[in-house]
């Protein structure tokens, strides 16, 4: 789903995602790379843990991660958090770094203390977060800056007009292209929930980017490495070593599924004005990947044969032909079937962590054609909103009102 539908996480943490002995995703925060041999690590596990999970330090190579403390059922809220910084507090800090008003970490910390009114212990927690730009500042000093921490860890979405917000505890969750944790917002509050059953000991992961939806693993890895500075090796990106051939087949099927999501998203955009597919974001991803490829000598010299050019041209022409035929089909059950196929792929790929937009689209199409399934789509939307956004959220109340107004409802 596109950035305007999925709460967009701008959190480029150097992360390596591996597998534990059961084959579950195990994700590691790579912030160890900023530590010297004499650094004293303040363990945040006590203050950043709850009944469902613990924030654990694995090693200087693995970094921090969130681990389930017990078996947790699907659609369980495991964490709610208010932002430590938000809106103008963040934009002012970013502007002052860019215009040179804040020149040192000391300037940053004075700003946090005097203007943001943070306590010392909160500033210490914030300063433990990763700064992916730490070794890239113009002064040549390898030191953390508030600008880099904010650029590496802030969230934004349609709630409160895409204003940035920083959640210190949530920033400890690592990435997977098949996450077992979803998140949503109720005003400024972030709510994290399980998207499937989780076993005690599993590492809990969210998705950092919408790139997981429409791109095969090779492109995802290139984009995440370039834009967010980590190489993903989650179960959706790397085969298990003990059965490489079988897992390679599974990964290739996964690539096909995510390409199919893109095709459906584009078709629904053309037919029912869906915003599941965001062309601007996909162009951004492809441009980022092209820049990475252009910087490599082997990519510069790679030639495309005439046969490959013809095959690509024919594939493009066939897609255009099918889309033209699709537009001639009246809006109706055909579109609902596309939506159901889209949902099945999301569930199969374990990327069903933000399902409200697709169910909203199902409700929109069903109500437009007078389908008997309208009430079912509305009920699904209400259920999703209740646990992910909360019962008091405006969208939740809106779907509650719609159900009341449906024929046969009182």
C-alpha positions, -999 to +999 in steps of 0.1 A: +000+000+000+013+035-008+028+059+017-004+080+020-023+048+032+004+030+051+018+050+081+051+057+066+082+049+087+113+069+079+137+048+100+169+039+082+186+017+108+217-004+099+200-037+104+209-073+096+179-097+096+187-133+102+169-165+112+167-181+146+167-219+151+130-223+144+133-204+111+116-173+123+128-138+114+155-126+137+163-089+132+193-071+146+197-034+151+231-025+137+237+005+160+267-013+174+287+001+145+288+035+163+304+021+194+341+023+202+359-003+222+356+018+253+319+027+251+298+019+281+264+006+269+234+016+289+210-013+287+175+000+281+158-033+286+141-025+319+125+008+308+117-003+273+101-037+280+066-048+289+046-080+296+047-090+259+082-083+248+117-073+260+142-051+243+174-071+244+210-064+235+223-094+216+259-084+210+279-056+195+274-072+161+237-079+165+227-048+185+192-044+201+160-061+191+125-068+206+118-104+216+085-119+225+084-130+262+054-153+257+031-167+230+010-139+217-022-143+196-029-126+163-043-090+165-030-084+201-020-048+210+015-052+224+025-015+228+011+020+228+033+051+230+032+088+229+059+106+210+089+120+229+092+147+202+067+158+176+057+184+150+075+218+154+099+203+180+113+181+152+111+206+123+128+233+143+156+209+152+161+199+116+161+235+104+186+246+130+210+219+120+208+228+083+212+265+088+241+261+112+224+273+144+231+240+160+268+231+154+276+205+180+259+177+200+260+200+230+238+225+210+214+196+203+212+186+239+206+221+251+178+224+227+162+192+239+165+203+275+156+240+273+131+242+245+117+207+244+117+204+282+131+169+282+146+154+313+181+141+313+171+105+314+148+110+284+177+128+265+199+098+273+173+074+259+170+094+228+207+096+223+210+058+224+190+057+191+208+051+158+222+079+136+228+065+102+245+097+091+270+096+120+301+091+098+290+115+070+289+150+086+307+178+070+330+184+100+344+149+096+337+140+132+322+106+139+296+118+164+259+115+168+237+145+160+201+151+168+194+158+130+207+123+122+188+106+150+156+123+138+162+115+102+168+079+111+139+072+135+109+095+129+074+084+117+049+102+097+015+095+082-018+111+074-027+115+110-019+152+119-010+161+083+022+140+080+040+159+108+069+139+121+070+122+155+097+103+174+088+072+194+119+061+214+106+026+224+091+018+190+124+027+174+138-005+189+117-027+166+137-040+136+127-046+100+114-076+080+099-077+045+073-102+061+067-084+094+049-100+123+040-066+138+018-039+123+012-004+136-013+024+133-020+058+149-047+073+170-039+110+168-003+112+181-004+077+198+012+048+180-003+014+185+016-018+177-001-051+172+006-087+161-004-096+126-002-134+132+004-157+161+038-152+177+058-177+198+078-169+229+114-161+218+104-148+183+120-115+173+093-089+166+097-069+134+078-041+116+082-029+080+102+002+075+091+009+040+063+004+014+090-011-009+079-045+005+047-045-015+055-042-051+091-051-056+110-084-058+136-092-032+167-081-053+152-046-058+140-044-022+175-052-009+191-026-032+167+001-022+169-006+016+207-007+014+208+026-005+180+045+012+182+030+047+217+017+049+211-019+059+211-052+040+179-072+046+183-109+049+148-118+063+129-149+053+114-130+023+149-121+011+172-150+018+169-188+015+176-210+045+210-227+041+198-262+048+175-264+018+186-237-007+169-251-038+134-254-022+137-220-006+149-205-038+117-217-054+097-202-026+115-169-029+109-168-067+072-174-061+072-146-036+087-123-062+059-132-086+033-125-059+046-090-052+048-082-089+012-094-091+003-070-063+017-042-084-004-052-115-036-054-094-028-021-078-024-004-111-055-020-125-076-009-096-062+026-098-074+028-134-108+012-128-120+025-094-095+053-086-078+032-059-047+047-043-033+013-033-006+018-059+015+050-057+033+056-089+054+085-074+068+062-047+075+034-071+093+058-095+114+070-065+123+034-056+134+027-092+153+059-095+172+051-063+180+016-075+192+030-109+216+054-091+230+025-071+234+004-102+250+032-122+277+036-095+289+000-101+312-007-129+298-041-136+263-025-141+277+001-164+291-024-187+262-048-186+246-051-221+211-060-229+207-082-259+184-074-288+163-105-279+159-092-243+149-058-256+122-073-279+109-095-251+106-065-227+089-045-254+064-073-260+057-077-223+050-039-220+027-039-250+008-069-236+003-052-202-010-021-220-034-043-241-048-061-210-053-028-192-073-014-221-095-045-221-099-042-184-113-007-186-141-020-209-154-043-181-182-027-161-173-020-124-186-048-103-178-084-092-146-083-114-132-056-092-142-073-060-125-104-072-093-084-079-095-070-043-099-105-029-069-117-049-049-088-035-059-097+000-050-133-005-015-124-017-010-100+013-019-127+037+002-154+019+032-131+019+027-121+056+024-084+046-011-080+059-001-054+085-021-025+071-053-039+058-078-010+064-072+006+030-079-026+010-110-034+030-122+003+026-118-002-011-139-034-009-166-016+009-165+013-016-169-010-046-195-032-030-217-003-019-213+013-053-227-017-071-252-026-044-235-059-035-249-081-007-213-082+006-214-045+015-222-051+052-195-078+054-168-053+041-180-026+065-179-050+094-143-060+085-133-024+083-149-017+117-131-046+133-097-036+119-102+000+130-113-009+165-081-028+174-055-009+153-067+027+157-089+024+188-127+026+195-126+063+198-109+070+165-130+091+140-126+064+113-138+037+137-168+058+146-175+064+110-177+027+102-198+021+132-223+047+119-223+031+084-232-003+099-260+012+118-274+028+086-272-004+065-305-020+056-316-044+082-294-029+109-308-011+140 
